[in-house]
């Protein structure tokens, strides 16, 4: 019984935090600021120095968080670009690429049509499948006939 009660309480706390995320972040920031003020209170000689030292700690923390976010964005972007490049190289080796691409887009359009996101008829879905398959087949034939070089 106590485990279920704790689980329910944790679930309610999480739901409250999730629904009030900005309030939670604000309270976290306010708590950190209060901690820094009380931590610097003994060492500061006057109010101006207290404010200055607390501001320096806050500035350093915000700068560290921003630097970490930029590094994470850079790593995520480069990883995504590498994965896309490897996927493109792998798909270029695949003989049935036009048909795979046609079926993939056909499946996505069908799913979107059945879900009501895009109102498409069966005729329009079939036409999209044929157009994508023929276009990608012609592009693959052209790619192979030029030896992989782009003709710009």
C-alpha positions in Angstrom: 0.0 0.0 0.0 2.7 2.6 0.8 4.5 1.9 -2.5 1.3 2.6 -4.5 0.8 5.8 -2.5 4.3 7.0 -3.2 4.0 6.1 -6.9 0.7 8.1 -7.0 2.3 11.0 -5.2 5.3 11.0 -7.6 3.0 10.8 -10.6 1.0 13.8 -9.3 4.2 15.8 -8.6 5.5 15.0 -12.1 2.2 16.0 -13.7 2.2 19.3 -11.7 5.8 20.0 -12.8 5.1 19.1 -16.4 2.0 21.3 -16.6 3.8 24.2 -14.9 7.3 23.9 -16.4 8.0 27.6 -16.5 6.9 28.0 -12.9 9.2 25.1 -12.0 12.2 26.6 -13.8 11.4 30.0 -12.2 11.3 28.4 -8.7 14.6 26.6 -9.4 16.2 29.8 -10.5 14.9 31.7 -7.5 16.2 28.9 -5.2 19.6 29.1 -6.8 19.7 32.9 -6.4 18.7 32.6 -2.8 21.4 30.1 -2.2 24.1 32.3 -3.8 22.9 35.3 -1.8 23.2 33.4 1.5 26.5 31.8 0.5 28.0 35.2 -0.3 26.4 37.0 2.7 29.2 36.2 5.1 32.1 37.2 2.7 30.6 40.4 1.3 31.4 43.7 3.2 28.3 45.6 2.0 25.2 45.2 -0.1 26.8 46.4 -3.3 29.5 43.8 -3.0 26.9 41.1 -2.2 24.9 42.0 -5.3 28.1 42.1 -7.4 29.4 38.7 -6.3 25.9 37.1 -6.6 25.6 38.6 -10.1 29.0 37.2 -11.1 28.0 33.7 -10.0 24.7 33.9 -11.9 26.5 35.2 -15.0 29.1 32.4 -14.9 26.3 29.8 -14.5 24.3 31.2 -17.4 27.4 31.4 -19.6 28.3 27.8 -18.8 24.8 26.6 -19.6 24.9 28.5 -22.9 28.3 27.1 -23.8 27.1 23.6 -23.1 24.0 24.1 -25.2 26.0 25.4 -28.2 28.4 22.4 -27.9 25.5 20.0 -27.8 23.9 21.6 -30.8 27.2 21.4 -32.7 27.6 17.7 -31.8 24.0 16.9 -32.7 24.2 18.7 -36.0 27.5 17.1 -37.1 26.2 13.7 -36.1 23.0 14.2 -38.1 25.0 15.3 -41.1 27.3 12.3 -40.9 24.3 9.9 -40.6 22.6 11.5 -43.5 25.8 11.2 -45.6 26.2 7.6 -44.7 22.6 6.8 -45.4 22.9 8.5 -48.8 26.0 6.5 -49.6 24.4 3.3 -48.6 21.2 4.0 -50.6 23.3 4.9 -53.7 24.6 1.3 -53.6 21.2 -0.1 -53.4 19.9 -1.4 -56.8 16.2 -1.0 -56.0 16.4 2.5 -54.7 13.7 4.0 -57.0 11.2 1.3 -55.9 12.2 1.6 -52.2 11.7 5.4 -52.4 8.4 5.1 -54.2 7.1 2.6 -51.7 8.3 4.7 -48.8 6.7 7.9 -50.0 3.5 5.9 -50.9 3.4 4.5 -47.4 3.8 7.9 -45.8 1.2 9.4 -48.0 -1.2 6.5 -47.3 -0.7 6.8 -43.6 -1.3 10.5 -43.7 -4.4 10.0 -45.9 -5.8 7.4 -43.6 -5.1 9.5 -40.6 -7.0 12.4 -42.2 -3.9 14.6 -42.2 -3.9 14.9 -46.0 -7.2 14.3 -47.9 -6.0 12.0 -50.8 -8.0 9.6 -53.0 -6.7 6.2 -54.1 -6.1 7.6 -57.6 -3.9 10.4 -56.2 -1.9 8.0 -54.1 -1.3 5.7 -57.0 -0.3 8.7 -59.2 2.2 9.9 -56.6 3.7 6.4 -56.3 4.1 6.0 -60.1 5.5 9.6 -60.4 8.1 9.1 -57.7 9.1 5.6 -58.9 9.5 6.8 -62.5 11.4 10.0 -61.6 13.8 8.2 -59.3 14.3 5.4 -61.9 15.2 8.0 -64.5 17.5 9.8 -62.1 19.3 6.5 -61.2 19.7 5.6 -64.9 21.2 9.1 -65.6 23.4 8.8 -62.5 24.8 5.4 -63.7 25.2 6.6 -67.4 27.3 9.6 -66.3 29.4 7.5 -64.0 28.1 9.3 -60.9 29.2 12.8 -62.1 26.8 15.6 -61.9 26.1 17.3 -65.2 25.6 21.0 -64.3 
